Amino acid sequence: MQLSDDLNELRTSLALLNEEHRDLDSAISALIETGASDQIKIARLKKRKLSLKDKIAKLQNRIIPDIIA
């Protein structure tokens, strides 16, 4: 049961990170489309988005490990 619970927890975390990643993508696109001149804010959002992408990749690897046969 513990393994199943851990896997469900990882999947939940992964879903939340994916949602936040999509939200950041939308926010960045909106700022760029409106011609916002706050390049520092855009850069920070992009950095956060990249960090989330790394976390997502790590969680995906924990859920589905890359096993070399």
C-alpha positions in Angstrom: 0.0 0.0 0.0 2.8 2.4 0.8 4.2 2.2 -2.7 0.8 3.0 -4.2 0.4 6.0 -1.8 3.8 7.3 -2.7 3.1 7.0 -6.4 -0.2 8.8 -6.1 1.5 11.6 -4.1 4.1 11.9 -6.9 1.4 12.0 -9.5 -0.5 14.7 -7.6 2.7 16.8 -7.2 3.4 16.3 -10.9 0.0 17.5 -11.9 0.3 20.6 -9.6 3.7 21.5 -11.1 2.4 21.0 -14.7 -0.5 23.3 -13.9 1.8 26.0 -12.4 4.1 25.6 -15.5 1.1 26.2 -17.8 0.0 29.2 -15.8 3.5 30.8 -16.0 3.6 30.2 -19.7 0.2 32.0 -20.0 1.4 34.9 -17.8 4.6 35.3 -19.8 2.8 35.2 -23.1 0.3 37.8 -21.8 3.1 40.1 -20.6 4.9 39.9 -23.9 1.7 40.4 -26.0 0.7 43.5 -24.0 4.2 45.0 -24.7 5.0 45.1 -21.0 8.4 46.7 -20.6 9.1 45.0 -17.3 11.8 42.7 -18.7 13.1 41.8 -15.3 9.7 40.4 -14.3 9.5 38.4 -17.5 13.0 37.1 -16.9 12.1 36.0 -13.4 9.0 34.3 -14.6 11.0 32.5 -17.3 13.5 31.4 -14.7 10.8 30.1 -12.4 9.2 28.3 -15.4 12.6 26.6 -16.2 13.0 25.6 -12.6 9.5 24.0 -12.7 10.4 22.2 -15.9 13.4 20.6 -14.1 11.3 19.6 -11.1 8.7 18.1 -13.5 11.4 16.1 -15.3 12.8 14.7 -11.9 9.3 13.7 -10.8 8.6 12.0 -14.1 11.8 10.1 -13.8 10.8 8.9 -10.3 7.4 7.8 -11.6 8.7 6.1 -14.8 12.4 5.4 -14.3 14.6 5.1 -17.4 15.7 1.5 -17.1 18.3 0.3 -19.5 17.7 -3.4 -20.3 
